Amino acid sequence: MAWLLWLAAGLVLAVVETLTVDLTFLMLAGGALGGSLTALLGGPVWLQVLVAAVVSALLLVAVRPWARRRIQRTTPNMKTNAAALVGRGATALTAVDARGGRVQLGGEEWSARLAPELAAAGRVCETGASLQVVEIDGAVAVVAPKAPHLAAPQQ
């Protein structure tokens, strides 16, 4: 019956790992599985605890650093959410100026406004202009033309 308690502890630690994503609790879960196996084979409680502690320590010292390096190497500086939109292309659906406008960005329609340096010069991008996102400000895409000649002074 003790093996079931170790197994339950391992599962709880694995669930906690999904919330923290630090690989620490996963290594502790591995230790709990070692304790579970020892209990299943009929080992005394002191041996179960010793096996769980040793397996956890070995996993933390030997496996965790290697696994973290591998994970960080496969996903270097992955941009998500709004940060992933910076640098992407957009198409003006309406005229875009300092006050606003609408653009097609990533298959969605976004509110947009021109970058401050273009807005200060009184520039405007007409409908259909190719734009590039330079910043996301809340729910507004701050854009600039891909080619400088697309932004003409506002009349």
SETORLUM-146865 format. One record per atom (N, C-alpha, C): residue in one letter; x, y, z. Coordinates in steps of 0.001 Angstrom, whole numbers, plus 500000, padded with zeros to 6 digits. Example, Ala and Ser with C-alpha at 12.3 -4.5 7.8 and 13.67 -1.06 7.14 Angstrom:
// residues 2
A513190494310507800 A512300495500507800 A513200496700507800 S512850497750507080 S513670498940507140 S512900500030507870 
//
This chain:
// residues 155
M500816498800500000 M500000500000500000 M500861501266500000 A502059501173500564 A502952502338500617 A503368502767499217 W503494501819498307 W503900502160496939 W502876503070496282 L501601502906496656 L500542503742496097 L500663505184496591 L501067505343497850 L501271506694498389 L502445507382497688 W503523506637497456 W504668507198496724 W504253507581495303 L503471506718494672 L503009506991493313 L502139508248493280 A501243508384494255 A500391509575494344 A501245510827494549 A502260510721495410 A503156511868495634 A503874512234494338 G504314511229493585 G504973511493492304 G504054512186491327 L502791511762491284 L501828512405490380 L501546513843490788 V501406514077492093 V501179515450492576 V502378516334492225 L503571515821492428 L504770516598492078 L504849516865490579 A504428515914489769 A504421516121488314 A503417517196487930 V502278517238488600 V501280518284488328 V501824519648488743 V502485519705489892 V503085520969490337 V504130521430489312 E504869520490488727 E505865520837487716 E505230521523486513 T504037521099486129 T503380521735484990 T503042523192485280 L502917523539486550 L502634524934486914 L503900525771487010 T505019525157487387 T506246525921487578 T507184525859486383 V507203524762485659 V508057524536484486 V509520524888484789 D510014524351485894 D511394524596486293 D512214523308486336 L511555522183486145 L512144520842486151 L512567520364487542 T512382521167488573 T512732520739489928 T511740519709490438 F510464520013490351 F509451519100490863 F509381517816490042 L509750517892488786 L509792516681487964 L510872515730488472 M512015516271488882 M513081515442489427 M512666514831490767 L511949515605491586 L511440515079492850 L510397513991492601 A509602514169491543 A508629513133491171 A509353511845490781 G510485511971490110 G511290510796489775 G511767510077491033 G512150510840492038 G512552510254493316 G511392509530493980 A510205510129493911 A509020509488494488 A508712508177493762 L508937508149492467 L508738506900491724 L509759505849492149 G510978506272492462 G511978505345492994 G511549504779494332 G510997505631495188 G510476505171496474 G509304504218496284 S508473504509495290 S507335503644494988 S507796502261494547 L508806502228493693 L509340500942493220 L509954500146494368 T510654500840495259 T511242500178496424 T510154499596497315 A509071500344497526 A507956499850498342 A507282498662497662 L507140498729496346 L506511497639495599 L507326496352495697 L508647496500495777 L509524495333495902 L509650494849497346 G508951495525498283 G508929495072499670 G509980495693500565 G510625496750500136 G511646497403500954 G511043498091502163 P511800498180503268 P511300498880504460 P511187500385504207 V510455501059505071 V510185502487504908 V511478503290504855 W512442502989505714 W513691503757505711 W514410503625504371 L514321502439503734 L514957502245502430 L514191502995501337 Q512874503034501453 Q512050503775500485 Q512423505258500503 V512535505805501711 V512889507224501855 V514299507466501334 L515228506573501652 L516603506717501191 L516680506666499667 V516000505705499053 V516003505593497587 V515381506845496964 A514264507318497511 A513614508526496986 A514554509721497066 A515257509865498188 A516171510996498366 A517359510907497420 V517937509721497283 V519114509562496422 V518740509764494952 V517637509159494538 V517218509315493137 V516904510781492847 S516197511456493749 S515887512881493561 S517160513711493456 A518104513463494351 A519360514222494341 A520135513981493052 L520213512731492623 L520924512436491371 L520256513105490178 L518941513051490133 L518229513694489031 L518430515211489047 L518382515805490247 L518566517258490362 L519979517690489955 V520969516892490314 V522359517265490040 V522783516891488624 A522357515740488138 A522860515248486859 A521939515540485678 V520653515328485839 V519737515416484696 V519171516820484503 R518793517486485598 R518138518788485481 R518983519829484738 P520271520017485057 P521053521024484314 P521130520713482812 W521320519450482480 W521374519061481067 W520039519337480372 A518942518980481039 A517618519178480443 A517314520664480266 R517678521482481245 R517429522934481119 R518233523537479976 R519497523130479838 R520309523638478716 R519688523235477388 R519245522007477307 R518646521513476057 R517367522273475714 I516538522525476701 I515294523266476465 I515598524698476050 Q516543525341476717 Q516880526723476386 Q517527526827475014 R518258525805474609 R518906525822473294 R517893525649472172 T516842524872472397 T515859524622471347 T514867525764471199 T514703526609472218 T513770527731472133 T514448529023472579 P515486529486471870 P516174530702472300 P515340531948472014 N515139532740473034 N514461534031472902 N513170533954472093 M512377532945472343 M511116532803471633 M510192533958472020 K509714534685471026 K508816535802471279 K507381535291471234 T506567535779472166 T505174535370472220 T504283536596472348 N503020536389472155 N501995537419472298 N502324538650471451 A502213539826472045 A502412541071471301 A503838541220470799 A504810540744471560 A506213540856471145 A506467540124469830 A505701539080469561 A505877538322468324 A505387539096467111 L504570540114467317 L504031540894466193 L504975542002465738 V505875542433466607 V506804543509466250 V507712543028465123 G507787543824464064 G508599543475462910 G507808542807461789 R506585542400462081 R505769541747461056 R505164542778460109 G504816542317458934 G504196543179457940 G502706543336458180 A502169544453457746 A500741544733457856 A500310545496456605 T499022545482456332 T498466546207455186 T497427547188455698 A497516548416455256 A496572549451455688 A495192549175455095 L494179549047455952 L492798548872455491 L492112550219455320 T492570551200456104 T492115552587455980 T493367553451456014 A493219554735455774 A494363555638455890 A494838555617457348 V496150555540457531 V496729555496458878 V497545556763459085 D497210557485460146 D497943558705460460 D498219558747461963 A498532559921462493 A498866560067463908 A497672559762464809 R496455560015464316 R495250559785465127 R494790558338465097 G495129557618464044 G494719556223463995 G494451555723462595 G493893554550462529 G493565553876461293 G493402552396461576 R493188551598460530 R493002550168460688 R493970549453459757 V494555548347460254 V495473547535459453 V495108546061459562 Q495503545307458541 Q495394543848458564 Q496733543327459059 L496719542627460193 L497954542162460813 L497749540736461288 G498498539816460731 G498406538425461154 G497017537845460977 G496316538233459914 G494981537712459652 G493888538379460474 E494228539392461239 E493256540099462063 E493278541585461751 E492180542234462060 E492093543685461877 E492476544360463186 W493448545277463112 W493953545966464289 W493764547471464145 S493603548140465284 S493711549596465316 S495185549919465162 A495480550997464477 A496883551339464246 A497067552847464239 R498301553254464426 R498687554656464253 R500133554673463792 L500516555774463176 L501878555898462671 L502875556065463803 A504090555654463539 A505179555832464494 A505341557319464787 P505743557678466004 P505817559087466418 P506627559988465485 E507772559486464970 E508588560352464104 E507882560673462791 L507068559759462279 L506304560023461053 L505083560874461360 A504450560614462490 A503269561371462884 A503618562834463112 A504788563095463715 A505213564472463977 A505439565225462675 A505800564516461618 A506042565150460322 A504747565297459527 G503615564889460113 G502332565031459426 G502137564018458306 R502765562888458392 R502660561867457344 R501373561065457483 V500982560407456382 V499822559529456362 V500092558397455379 C499651557208455708 C499772556052454817 C498388555738454284 E498273555659452986 E496985555432452351 E496552553971452428 T495293553729452134 T494736552380452109 T495548551499451166 G495859550311451589 G496612549362450773 G498118549453450930 A498611550421451688 A500059550592451856 A500638549420452650 S501854549026452281 S502582547977453006 S503263548615454201 L502957548096455382 L503480548668456617 L504225547608457412 Q504982548077458392 Q505686547177459294 Q505408547629460716 V505125546672461595 V504836546975463000 V506156547279463702 V506232548459464342 V507441548825465081 V507244548708466587 E505966548628467022 E505676548539468451 E504211548159468619 I503893547524469734 I502501547286470103 I502257548094471368 D501293549002471304 D500957549855472435 D499546549501472887 G499438548601473856 G498122548131474287 G497494547309473177 A496363547806472644 A495680547123471542 A495882547853470223 V496889548709470170 V497158549505468966 V498522549136468397 A498547548845467106 A499808548562466422 A500402549894465959 V501609550183466371 V502319551376465910 V503106550937464680 V502844551594463545 V503387551132462268 V504193552211461562 A505000551746460637 A505757552627459743 A505717551963458372 P505819552767457311 P505819552168455978 P507063551320455758 K506921550254454967 K508069549405454659 K509061550165453795 A508549550984452905 A509409551816452062 A509084553274452371 P510095554115452593 P509850555502453009 P508964556295452069 H508964555975450778 H508177556776449834 H506684556562449972 L506232555570450785 L504807555309450937 L504147556293451878 A504895556966452715 A504316557908453655 A504500559325453119 A503415559898452684 A503461561250452136 A502942562234453167 P503389563511453114 P502866564498454056 P501361564646453881 Q500668564865455022 Q499214565035454998 Q498889566409454434 Q497925566462453550 Q497533567716452900 Q496517568468453715 
//
